[in-house]
Amino acid sequence: MLKILTVTMIMLSAYANAYPDTSDSLKKISVILKDTASECTVITSSRSVYKDINLFLFKDSTVRFLKDDATGKLNISDIRTIKFKGAGFMKGAVIGWAIGFVSGFIIGCQDFGFSNEFNFGNGMLGGFIIGIPFALIGGGIGALFAEDKLYDLSNLDFDSKRKKILFLMKEYPDR
């Protein structure tokens, strides 16, 4: 919520600066969090490190970033490396839960010789119960094997770097 408020305030100030003769009826500009990139680490040519920032408001030669309550501006030509954190735990948990659910559903639907009826309710219950520990195990394994995505932009010219940053902002939206 705080990110939305900060981004909205920045957009309103940008709107006010663009139209200095605005009246009291200033239009609100809403920014959806999908307009920001997921948290990343940016390293510049001057070896400055910006950790856990969200990139947004892509302009011709600059990109703005948001960190907690503060915002700033980075020149695109100064950006050397961008690193996004790997999504390990949740991806592993979802895969583990799906495997556990299917296994539990199949086991829960079995009658084990008592009757020859298919019991959907028991299958669902078995799927949910078996899915929980499989999700925890899958999440742990996913967290162990999560890899950060590192993008080296130091060898790119300005136009290529600009296109790559815009692509990365769309590829890794804030969740």
Secondary structure as a PSIPRED ss2 file (coil, helix, strand):
# PSIPRED VFORMAT (PSIPRED V4.0)

   1 M C   1.000  0.000  0.000
   2 L H   0.000  1.000  0.000
   3 K H   0.000  1.000  0.000
   4 I H   0.000  1.000  0.000
   5 L H   0.000  1.000  0.000
   6 T H   0.000  1.000  0.000
   7 V H   0.000  1.000  0.000
   8 T H   0.000  1.000  0.000
   9 M H   0.000  1.000  0.000
  10 I H   0.000  1.000  0.000
  11 M H   0.000  1.000  0.000
  12 L H   0.000  1.000  0.000
  13 S H   0.000  1.000  0.000
  14 A H   0.000  1.000  0.000
  15 Y H   0.000  1.000  0.000
  16 A H   0.000  1.000  0.000
  17 N H   0.000  1.000  0.000
  18 A H   0.000  1.000  0.000
  19 Y C   1.000  0.000  0.000
  20 P C   1.000  0.000  0.000
  21 D C   1.000  0.000  0.000
  22 T C   1.000  0.000  0.000
  23 S C   1.000  0.000  0.000
  24 D C   1.000  0.000  0.000
  25 S C   1.000  0.000  0.000
  26 L C   1.000  0.000  0.000
  27 K C   1.000  0.000  0.000
  28 K C   1.000  0.000  0.000
  29 I C   1.000  0.000  0.000
  30 S C   1.000  0.000  0.000
  31 V C   1.000  0.000  0.000
  32 I C   1.000  0.000  0.000
  33 L H   0.000  1.000  0.000
  34 K H   0.000  1.000  0.000
  35 D H   0.000  1.000  0.000
  36 T C   1.000  0.000  0.000
  37 A E   0.000  0.000  1.000
  38 S C   1.000  0.000  0.000
  39 E C   1.000  0.000  0.000
  40 C E   0.000  0.000  1.000
  41 T E   0.000  0.000  1.000
  42 V E   0.000  0.000  1.000
  43 I E   0.000  0.000  1.000
  44 T E   0.000  0.000  1.000
  45 S C   1.000  0.000  0.000
  46 S C   1.000  0.000  0.000
  47 R C   1.000  0.000  0.000
  48 S C   1.000  0.000  0.000
  49 V E   0.000  0.000  1.000
  50 Y E   0.000  0.000  1.000
  51 K E   0.000  0.000  1.000
  52 D E   0.000  0.000  1.000
  53 I E   0.000  0.000  1.000
  54 N E   0.000  0.000  1.000
  55 L E   0.000  0.000  1.000
  56 F E   0.000  0.000  1.000
  57 L E   0.000  0.000  1.000
  58 F E   0.000  0.000  1.000
  59 K C   1.000  0.000  0.000
  60 D C   1.000  0.000  0.000
  61 S C   1.000  0.000  0.000
  62 T E   0.000  0.000  1.000
  63 V E   0.000  0.000  1.000
  64 R E   0.000  0.000  1.000
  65 F E   0.000  0.000  1.000
  66 L E   0.000  0.000  1.000
  67 K E   0.000  0.000  1.000
  68 D C   1.000  0.000  0.000
  69 D C   1.000  0.000  0.000
  70 A E   0.000  0.000  1.000
  71 T E   0.000  0.000  1.000
  72 G E   0.000  0.000  1.000
  73 K E   0.000  0.000  1.000
  74 L E   0.000  0.000  1.000
  75 N E   0.000  0.000  1.000
  76 I H   0.000  1.000  0.000
  77 S H   0.000  1.000  0.000
  78 D H   0.000  1.000  0.000
  79 I E   0.000  0.000  1.000
  80 R E   0.000  0.000  1.000
  81 T E   0.000  0.000  1.000
  82 I E   0.000  0.000  1.000
  83 K E   0.000  0.000  1.000
  84 F E   0.000  0.000  1.000
  85 K C   1.000  0.000  0.000
  86 G C   1.000  0.000  0.000
  87 A C   1.000  0.000  0.000
  88 G C   1.000  0.000  0.000
  89 F H   0.000  1.000  0.000
  90 M H   0.000  1.000  0.000
  91 K H   0.000  1.000  0.000
  92 G H   0.000  1.000  0.000
  93 A H   0.000  1.000  0.000
  94 V H   0.000  1.000  0.000
  95 I H   0.000  1.000  0.000
  96 G H   0.000  1.000  0.000
  97 W H   0.000  1.000  0.000
  98 A H   0.000  1.000  0.000
  99 I H   0.000  1.000  0.000
 100 G H   0.000  1.000  0.000
 101 F H   0.000  1.000  0.000
 102 V H   0.000  1.000  0.000
 103 S H   0.000  1.000  0.000
 104 G H   0.000  1.000  0.000
 105 F H   0.000  1.000  0.000
 106 I H   0.000  1.000  0.000
 107 I H   0.000  1.000  0.000
 108 G H   0.000  1.000  0.000
 109 C H   0.000  1.000  0.000
 110 Q C   1.000  0.000  0.000
 111 D C   1.000  0.000  0.000
 112 F C   1.000  0.000  0.000
 113 G C   1.000  0.000  0.000
 114 F C   1.000  0.000  0.000
 115 S C   1.000  0.000  0.000
 116 N C   1.000  0.000  0.000
 117 E C   1.000  0.000  0.000
 118 F C   1.000  0.000  0.000
 119 N C   1.000  0.000  0.000
 120 F H   0.000  1.000  0.000
 121 G H   0.000  1.000  0.000
 122 N H   0.000  1.000  0.000
 123 G H   0.000  1.000  0.000
 124 M H   0.000  1.000  0.000
 125 L H   0.000  1.000  0.000
 126 G H   0.000  1.000  0.000
 127 G H   0.000  1.000  0.000
 128 F H   0.000  1.000  0.000
 129 I H   0.000  1.000  0.000
 130 I H   0.000  1.000  0.000
 131 G H   0.000  1.000  0.000
 132 I H   0.000  1.000  0.000
 133 P H   0.000  1.000  0.000
 134 F H   0.000  1.000  0.000
 135 A H   0.000  1.000  0.000
 136 L H   0.000  1.000  0.000
 137 I H   0.000  1.000  0.000
 138 G H   0.000  1.000  0.000
 139 G H   0.000  1.000  0.000
 140 G H   0.000  1.000  0.000
 141 I H   0.000  1.000  0.000
 142 G H   0.000  1.000  0.000
 143 A H   0.000  1.000  0.000
 144 L H   0.000  1.000  0.000
 145 F C   1.000  0.000  0.000
 146 A C   1.000  0.000  0.000
 147 E C   1.000  0.000  0.000
 148 D C   1.000  0.000  0.000
 149 K E   0.000  0.000  1.000
 150 L E   0.000  0.000  1.000
 151 Y E   0.000  0.000  1.000
 152 D E   0.000  0.000  1.000
 153 L C   1.000  0.000  0.000
 154 S C   1.000  0.000  0.000
 155 N C   1.000  0.000  0.000
 156 L C   1.000  0.000  0.000
 157 D C   1.000  0.000  0.000
 158 F H   0.000  1.000  0.000
 159 D H   0.000  1.000  0.000
 160 S H   0.000  1.000  0.000
 161 K H   0.000  1.000  0.000
 162 R H   0.000  1.000  0.000
 163 K H   0.000  1.000  0.000
 164 K H   0.000  1.000  0.000
 165 I H   0.000  1.000  0.000
 166 L H   0.000  1.000  0.000
 167 F H   0.000  1.000  0.000
 168 L H   0.000  1.000  0.000
 169 M H   0.000  1.000  0.000
 170 K H   0.000  1.000  0.000
 171 E H   0.000  1.000  0.000
 172 Y C   1.000  0.000  0.000
 173 P E   0.000  0.000  1.000
 174 D C   1.000  0.000  0.000
 175 R C   1.000  0.000  0.000
